[in-house]
């Protein structure tokens, strides 16, 4: 969506948190040869998806690590990248806003 590209970084973070609060959120259940998202969460000391959303509510602008980029599957939607300490480990966090799903977490795992 064009309006997502026009948002400031601060507006993105506020909107992302608003969607979480409203329950309009989606955690992408990715899996791969080396790990799956639930194992990644457990490695960070996160017990379940609800706890992950609680932690995502603490995202700060200063935790952003690189400029937004187009989403691979939906190039008209920007993806935002963060690194934040969670339970003594540095976590890599990749998120976006989606018109249908609201706040979307694409990736949340220990920084590699």
TORTINU-813788 format. One record per atom (N, C-alpha, C): x negated, y negated, z negated; atom name. Coordinates in steps of 0.05 Angstrom, whole numbers. Example, Ala and Ser with C-alpha at 12.3 -4.5 7.8 and 13.67 -1.06 7.14 Angstrom:
2
      u      v      w atom
   -264    114   -156    N
   -246     90   -156   CA
   -264     66   -156    C
   -257     45   -142    N
   -273     21   -143   CA
   -258     -1   -157    C
! end
This chain:
112
      u      v      w atom
    -17     24      0    N
      0      0      0   CA
    -18    -25      0    C
    -11    -43     17    N
    -26    -68     19   CA
    -28    -83     -7    C
     -6    -84    -22    N
     -6    -99    -47   CA
    -26    -88    -67    C
    -31    -62    -66    N
    -51    -51    -85   CA
    -79    -61    -78    C
    -85    -65    -52    N
   -111    -76    -44   CA
   -114   -105    -53    C
    -91   -119    -54    N
    -92   -147    -61   CA
    -93   -152    -91    C
    -89   -132   -107    N
    -91   -135   -137   CA
   -119   -140   -145    C
   -122   -157   -166    N
   -148   -159   -178   CA
   -153   -133   -194    C
   -178   -129   -202    N
   -185   -106   -218   CA
   -169   -106   -244    C
   -167   -129   -256    N
   -152   -132   -281   CA
   -122   -125   -277    C
   -111   -134   -255    N
    -83   -127   -249   CA
    -79    -97   -245    C
    -99    -85   -232    N
    -98    -56   -229   CA
    -97    -42   -256    C
   -116    -48   -273    N
   -117    -35   -299   CA
    -91    -39   -315    C
    -81    -63   -315    N
    -56    -68   -329   CA
    -32    -53   -317    C
    -31    -52   -291    N
     -9    -37   -277   CA
    -12     -7   -282    C
    -36      3   -281    N
    -42     31   -286   CA
    -32     39   -314    C
    -39     23   -334    N
    -30     28   -362   CA
      0     25   -365    C
     12      6   -351    N
     41      3   -352   CA
     55     28   -341    C
     46     39   -319    N
     58     63   -308   CA
     55     87   -328    C
     32     89   -341    N
     28    110   -361   CA
     49    107   -383    C
     52     82   -393    N
     71     77   -415   CA
     99     84   -407    C
    106     80   -381    N
    133     85   -371   CA
    137    115   -365    C
    116    131   -367    N
    118    159   -361   CA
    116    165   -331    C
    110    145   -315    N
    106    148   -286   CA
     77    154   -281    C
     69    179   -283    N
     41    187   -281   CA
     39    215   -271    C
     15    220   -258    N
     10    246   -246   CA
    -19    253   -249    C
    -25    277   -258    N
    -52    286   -261   CA
    -57    307   -239    C
    -75    301   -221    N
    -80    320   -198   CA
    -94    345   -209    C
    -81    368   -206    N
    -92    393   -216   CA
   -113    405   -197    C
   -135    391   -196    N
   -156    401   -177   CA
   -170    425   -188    C
   -181    440   -170    N
   -197    463   -177   CA
   -218    467   -156    C
   -240    479   -163    N
   -262    484   -145   CA
   -277    508   -153    C
   -298    514   -137    N
   -314    537   -142   CA
   -328    536   -169    C
   -336    512   -177    N
   -352    509   -202   CA
   -336    502   -227    C
   -311    492   -224    N
   -296    485   -247   CA
   -267    479   -239    C
   -250    477   -260    N
   -223    467   -255   CA
   -217    445   -275    C
   -196    430   -270    N
   -191    406   -286   CA
   -187    411   -315    C
   -174    433   -323    N
   -169    439   -351   CA
   -195    445   -365    C
   -213    460   -352    N
   -240    465   -363   CA
   -255    439   -366    C
   -253    422   -346    N
   -266    396   -348   CA
   -257    380   -372    C
   -230    380   -376    N
   -219    366   -399   CA
   -230    378   -425    C
   -229    404   -427    N
   -238    417   -452   CA
   -268    411   -457    C
   -284    410   -436    N
   -312    403   -439   CA
   -316    375   -451    C
   -297    358   -447    N
   -298    331   -459   CA
   -285    330   -486    C
   -275    353   -496    N
   -262    354   -522   CA
   -233    345   -521    C
   -221    345   -497    N
   -193    337   -493   CA
   -177    363   -492    C
   -157    365   -509    N
   -142    389   -513   CA
   -120    393   -492    C
   -108    371   -482    N
    -86    375   -463   CA
    -82    349   -446    C
    -64    350   -427    N
    -60    328   -409   CA
    -49    303   -423    C
    -32    307   -444    N
    -22    284   -458   CA
    -45    269   -472    C
    -64    284   -483    N
    -87    271   -496   CA
   -103    256   -475    C
   -105    268   -451    N
   -120    255   -429   CA
   -107    228   -422    C
    -80    227   -421    N
    -66    202   -414   CA
    -71    182   -437    C
    -71    191   -462    N
    -77    172   -484   CA
   -105    160   -480    C
   -124    176   -472    N
   -151    166   -468   CA
   -152    147   -444    C
   -137    153   -423    N
   -137    136   -400   CA
   -124    108   -406    C
   -108    107   -427    N
    -96     82   -436   CA
   -118     63   -447    C
   -142     74   -453    N
   -163     58   -464   CA
   -183     48   -443    C
   -177     53   -417    N
   -195     43   -396   CA
   -199     13   -398    C
   -224      5   -395    N
   -231    -23   -396   CA
   -244    -31   -369    C
   -239    -56   -362    N
   -251    -66   -337   CA
   -281    -63   -337    C
   -294    -67   -360    N
   -323    -65   -361   CA
   -333    -37   -356    C
   -315    -17   -357    N
   -322     11   -351   CA
   -322     18   -322    C
   -313     -1   -305    N
   -313      4   -276   CA
   -342      5   -266    C
   -348     26   -250    N
   -376     30   -243   CA
   -382     24   -213    C
   -362     21   -197    N
   -367     13   -169   CA
   -342      2   -157    C
   -345    -12   -135    N
   -321    -24   -122   CA
   -301     -3   -113    C
   -277    -11   -112    N
   -255      6   -102   CA
   -261     16    -74    C
   -251     39    -67    N
   -254     51    -41   CA
   -227     62    -31    C
   -224     65     -5    N
   -199     77      5   CA
   -197    106     -4    C
   -173    114    -11    N
   -168    142    -17   CA
   -172    159      8    C
   -184    183      5    N
   -189    200     28   CA
   -164    209     42    C
   -143    216     26    N
   -119    226     38   CA
    -99    204     45    C
   -101    181     32    N
    -84    158     38   CA
   -101    133     39    C
   -114    128     62    N
   -133    106     64   CA
   -122     78     58    C
    -95     75     58    N
    -83     49     52   CA
    -81     44     22    C
    -89     64      6    N
    -88     61    -23   CA
   -116     62    -35    C
   -124     42    -51    N
   -150     41    -63   CA
   -153     60    -87    C
   -178     71    -90    N
   -185     88   -112   CA
   -205     72   -129    C
   -202     74   -155    N
   -219     60   -174   CA
   -236     79   -190    C
   -261     72   -197    N
   -280     89   -210   CA
   -290     78   -236    C
   -289     95   -257    N
   -297     86   -283   CA
   -316    107   -295    C
   -332     98   -315    N
   -347    116   -332   CA
   -342    106   -360    C
   -335    125   -378    N
   -329    117   -405   CA
   -336    139   -424    C
   -346    132   -448    N
   -353    152   -467   CA
   -327    164   -480    C
   -326    190   -480    N
   -304    205   -492   CA
   -316    227   -509    C
   -311    225   -535    N
   -320    246   -554   CA
   -351    251   -551    C
   -366    229   -548    N
   -395    231   -547   CA
   -407    238   -521    C
   -390    241   -500    N
   -399    248   -473   CA
   -390    226   -454    C
   -406    222   -433    N
   -398    202   -412   CA
   -380    217   -392    C
   -356    205   -389    N
   -337    217   -370   CA
   -336    200   -345    C
   -333    214   -322    N
   -328    202   -296   CA
   -298    203   -291    C
   -287    180   -285    N
   -258    178   -282   CA
   -252    165   -255    C
   -234    178   -240    N
   -226    167   -213   CA
   -196    166   -213    C
   -184    142   -209    N
   -156    138   -211   CA
   -145    120   -188    C
   -119    121   -185    N
   -106    104   -165   CA
    -77     99   -173    C
    -64     81   -159    N
    -36     77   -162   CA
    -22     88   -137    C
      1    100   -141    N
     15    112   -119   CA
     44    103   -120    C
     56     94    -99    N
     84     85   -100   CA
    103    107   -111    C
     99    132   -104    N
    117    153   -112   CA
    111    163   -140    C
     86    164   -148    N
     78    177   -173   CA
     69    158   -195    C
     63    134   -188    N
     54    114   -208   CA
     24    117   -212    C
     16    120   -238    N
    -12    123   -245   CA
    -21    152   -238    C
    -42    154   -222    N
    -51    180   -214   CA
    -80    183   -222    C
    -86    205   -237    N
   -114    211   -244   CA
   -123    233   -224    C
   -143    225   -208    N
   -155    243   -189   CA
   -177    260   -200    C
   -191    249   -220    N
   -214    262   -231   CA
   -220    252   -259    C
   -225    271   -277    N
   -233    264   -304   CA
   -250    287   -314    C
   -277    282   -314    N
   -295    304   -322   CA
   -321    291   -332    C
   -338    307   -344    N
   -364    298   -353   CA
   -380    288   -330    C
   -393    265   -333    N
   -409    254   -311   CA
   -431    273   -304    C
   -434    278   -278    N
   -455    297   -269   CA
   -477    283   -255    C
! end
